[in-house]
Amino acid sequence: MSIDVARARAETPGCEHVIHFNNSGASLMPAPVIRAVCDHLDREARIGGYEAEREAAAAIEHTYDALAALLNCSRDEIAVVENATVAWCGAFYGLPLGAGDRILTARAEYASNYIAYLHLAKRRGVEIAVVPDDEYGQVDVGALEAMIDERVKLISITHVPTNGGLVNPAAAVGRVARAAGVPFLLDACQSVGQMPLDVEALGCDLLSGTGRKFLRGPRGTGFLYVRRAFLENLDPPMPDLHAAEWTAADTFTLRPDARRFENWENYVAGKIGLGVAVDYALSWGLEDIRERVAGLAETFRGGLATLPGVTVRDLGRERCGIVSFTVAGADHEQIVGRLAQRRINCSVSPQRYTRLDMEPRGLTELIRAPVHYYNTEQEIDIFLDALRACIGGAPAP
């Protein structure tokens, strides 16, 4: 089954207004998600927030079922939180890491994650070791395996980096982690929604994701997967009266499921909308989404490569829907601004977001223009024509 692009666009109101190549920032929401969020907010306005939440209990609970179906796990292994950073940090800071413990990570690691590593290095004396890339620019699984010893207490990588189309070989990393008995934390923020994710096949103990990117859900939504057998190895950093029960004046008991990483107050309308977004993605089929997105991205890269001064910067043996490029001698922010004037959305990714990747490649910034299945080949042609016009007057390198 292939994607019915005409239907996807008809169900995406934003397609009438913009050419949206900023899908790894926040994708355009489909109509069912918009309705779910707006309907609940309207209900809150009419009858009250607590009352609307009680009324929507079934829809709220369905979100856990939807995420479990998306990831091939149990609903009790899912926590729904404010965003991917909250999800990732809940898992990371819940690990019992101490002085001398080593974290193995990859060169494509995202800034927020690496800052957390540095934070624990300063506070607790943990050590950080970066696994080198292979010839394709992805994490070298053989090198990873060779770096494992008794000091390694965590393998933590980003599946798809924020600044390019690379897809790290997460399942191969998971096999190494399982064989060594080392916990594996996977940041799936940029991969969830544009490709299938099966936590059993990936072999991860922990996985974090967001609603706003390729899942096409609301902003302010994220989730954490915690393997049931791994749950008791974690100490949630900020438990409250939802995550735990105050059992006596001097004792409390944590919830027996992944919701120990949630807190009581949450974005109820967004939580409902997240579940609808997952249902919507599953209705299209993640394999079909991956095929459509990857094909569009390769077409886009081929077109970009024909433009003078443009260099495509995507790495990896497997590449996804994030397309990144530079324009020699040009002001990238200015180009993005000019494209925005033509109602074409994309963004600039600076070096500080993925320093370990971009510094060695001599990149200070690049333009990121990720596609999704509702984008079209015609939109790619319009983008390329607009970019050609924008860079026509760019100074020579």
N, C-alpha and C positions, 0 to 999 in steps of 0.2 A: 504494500500500500504506500502511495506517495502522498505528500502534503498537498492539500487543496489550497493553493496560495490565494486564490480569489476569495474563498470563504474565510481564510485566516485574516485577510485584510479587511473584509467586510465586518468582521467581528472585532476589529481593532480601530476604535475611533480616531486615534492619533495618526493613522496612516493618511487621513484626509488633510492633515495639516503640515506634516513634516516628513522628511526623509530621515529616518532615525537609524544612524549607525553609531549609537552609543549604548548598545545593549549590555555591555559588561559594566556600565555605570548603573543604569536602571532601564530595563526594557519598557516598551509601551504595554500597559495592561490591557487585556482583552475585556470585552463588555461584561461577561459573567462575573469577573473579579470586581470590576468597578461597581456593578449592581450590588454585589454582596456587601461590599464595604459601605457604600452609601445607604443601602437599606438599613443596615444595622445602626449607623450613625443617626439616621432619621428616627429609628425606633428609640434610641437613647434619648434623643431630644423630646420625644413625645411622652415616654413613660418613665424615664430615669435610667441611669447607667446600670445599677445593680439589677434592676428589674428586667432590663433588656438582656443582660447577661444570663439571668436564670431562664428566660424564655428561649434563648438561643443555645441552651446546653448541648443539645444533640449536634448542632452544627459545629460547635467548638470542639467537642470530642471527636467529630469526624476528621478533623485536621490531623490528629494522631494516626488514625487509620490510613489516611491518604499518604502521609509521609512514610509510614511503615511499608506501604505498597511500593512507593517510589524507590526505597532503599533496600527492600527485601529484608526486613527485620520485624521485630515485634513492636507493637504500639507502646509497650512499657519501657522500650529502649530509646524513646524520643522525648526530648524536652523542647518546648517552643519558647523562644526568648526574643529579646528586642532586636537583635541583629547578629551577624556572623561573628563580630568581634566579641560580644558577650558570650556567645556559644563557645568559641575557641578558648577564650581566657578562662571560662569556667572549668573547662577540661584541663587546660595547661596548669593553672594555679592550684588545681585540686590534686595534682600528682605529688607524691612525697619525694621531691627532688632535693638533694642536699649537697654539701661540699664534696667536690671530687666526682660527682655524677656527670656523665657526658650526654649531651644532646647532639644527635646527628641530624643535620638539615641539608638543604640543597641551595645552590647558588640563586635559584629563582625565588627564594623566600621573600614574602611580602614584608614591608617595613614594620607594620604593627606586630607581627609575630616575632620578628628579629629583635625588636625593642623589648619584648617580653623576655626573650632569652637573655639579653643584656641586663635586664632588670634583676633576674634571678641570679645571674653571674655576680652582680654587685651585692645583692642581699644575702644570698645563701652560698655563694662560691661554686655554683655549677660551672661546667666547662662546655663550650660550644665548639663543635667540629663541623666544618663544611665539606660535604662530599663533592668531589670534582665532577664536572660534566663529562659526558662521552663525546664522540666525534659529531654527534647530532645536536649537541647543546642541551641535552636532557640529563637528568641525574644518572650517573654511572653506577648501575646496580652491582657490578663486580667490585668496584671500588668500595661501595657501601658495605658489602659483605666482608671485605677484607679489613674494614675499620672497626668491626664489632669485636668487643672484648667485654670483660666482666664489669668495666666501668660504664658502659653504655646503658642508660636507663630509659632512653626515649629516642624514637625515630619520628621526626616531625617534618613533613614537607607540604608544599603547596602543589596541588594537583595541576592546576593551570595558573600560570602567573598573571598578574594584573596587566602586564605591559606587552603581551604578545601571544601568539597562537600555539605555543608549545603545550603539549600534553605530556606531563611526566608519567613514566611507566609505573603507576601506583600499584597495580596488581603484583608486579614483579617485586617491588619494594615490600609489599605485604607478605609475600612468600618468604623473603629473607627475614623479616621481623618475626614471623611465626616460628620459623625454624630455630631462631636464636632465643625465642621467649622474651623479646623486647617489645614494650608497648609501642603502638603505631598510631599517631595522630595525623589525620589527613584534613587539610584545609581544602574543601570542595566548593568554596565560595563562587569561583568562576566556572566551574564545570557542571554543577547541578543545574538541570534544566536544558542543557544543550547536548547531553549525552547520557546513556544509561549509567546508573551507579548502583552496583550490587555490593553491599558491604561484606557479604560472604566471599565473593570473588575478589574483592579488593584486599581482604585480609586485615582491615583496620579495626582497631579497638575503639577509636573515637573519630568522629567526622563532624565537621561544622559546615554550615551552609547558610545562605540568605534567600529571602523571597524576592528581592527587588531586581535581581539581575536576569539571568536567562530563564528562571521560573516564571517571570512576568507577574509576580505577586506585588503586594503593597510594600512601600518603604516602611521601615520600622518593624520588620519581621525577620526572624532567623530561627535556626534550630540546631540542636546538638543530638547526635547519635552516640550512645554509650552501650557497648556490648554488655549484655546482662552479666556474663561471667566476670567482667572487669569492674563492675560498678563499685564493689566494696574496696577496691584499691584506691578510690578517689575520696578526697575530703572537700566537699564543695566550699569555695572560699567565702560565700556570703549567704548562708541559709537564713530563711525567715520563717514565719508561721505557716507558710504554704509548703516550703521545702522540708519542714520538720514539725514535729509536735512537741510542745512544751509539756512534758509528762509529769514533772514535779518541780518544786521551787528551784532545785539545783540540777535538773536533768532535762535532756531533750532526746528525741529519737528521729533520725532522718527518715524521709519517705523511702520505701523499698524499691522505687523505680527511678528512672532518669529525671523525673520531674523535681527531684531534689536540687536540680540546677536552675529551676525557675524561681520566680518570686511572685508574691500574691498579686500585685498590681501589674496589669499588662494591657496591651492594645487589643481589645477584644474584637473590634471590627476588622483589624488587620489580621488577627489570628484566624478568623472565619475566612477572610479573603485569601489567606495563604493556602488553606485547605482547598478552596475552589480553584486556585491557580495550579495546584498539584494535580487535581482531577483533570483540569483542562490539558495540562501537558501529557498526562497519561492517556487521554482520549486521542491525542494525535499519534502517540507512540514515540518513545525516546529514541529508538533506532532510526525511525523515519526522520525525526528532528535532526539527529546527528548527521545523517546522510545529506539532508537538504542544506544544513548550515555549513558543513565542511565543503560541499560542492560550491556553494556561493562564495565562500571565502577564497577558494582556490581561483575561481574566475576573477574575483576582485584583485587578488595578488598578481595574476597575470596581466591585468589591465594596468595596474600601478607600475609594473616593471617596464612598461613601454613609455612612461612619461620621463622627460629629461630631468635629471637631478634627483629623481625619486628612488629611494632604496628601501625595499621591503626588509623588515628586521625580524621576522618571525623565525624562531628556531624549532627544532624537534623533528623526530622521525614521523610522529603523528602530530598533525596540526588541526586546530579547531576553528571556531568562528571569529576569534579575535584576530584582527588584522592590524599590524603596526608598521609604520614607515617613517622615514625622515625625508626632508627636502633640503638638498645641499644649499647652504648659504641663506636659508629662509628663516623668518621669525615664525615658529610653529603656532604660537598663540595668535598671531595676526592672521594666519591662514585659517585657523579654526573659527576665528571671529568673522572672517569674510564668508566662509561657508555657512555660518549661522545666519548671516544676512540673506542667504538664499534658501533658508529654512532646511538646511542640511546639518544634522547633529553629529558631532564627533568630539574628541577631547584630546588634551595633551597629557601624557604620562611623564612626569619628571624623574630624574635619576634617583631622588631620595625615596621613591616608592619601592624600588628594587635595586638598591645600590650594588649588591654583590654581583648582579648580572650586568648592569649597564656600565659600571665603571671600567671593568676589563675590556669592554667593547668600545670604549671611548665615546659613549653616548651620554649626553647631558639631558636629553628629552626626546620624545618621539610622539607622533600623532597616532592615536588609537581609534580605530573605526570598526568595531565589531558588528557583524551582521547577524540576523536571526531569520527564522524560516518565513516570516511575513515580509521580509525584504525581497526585492525583485532584481533581475538582471537589468531591467530598464533603470532602476534607481542607481545601480552601480555605474551605468553609462553616464547618468546625469552627474553623479559624484565626480567621475573622472573628468568630464568636460568642465565642471566647475573648478576642480583642482587645477586643471591645465590653465584656466583663465586666471586663477589666483596667483599661480607661480610664474606667469608670463613675465611679470615685472620684477621678480625676485632677483636680488643681487647675485652675481656669480660667486661660487665658493672661493 
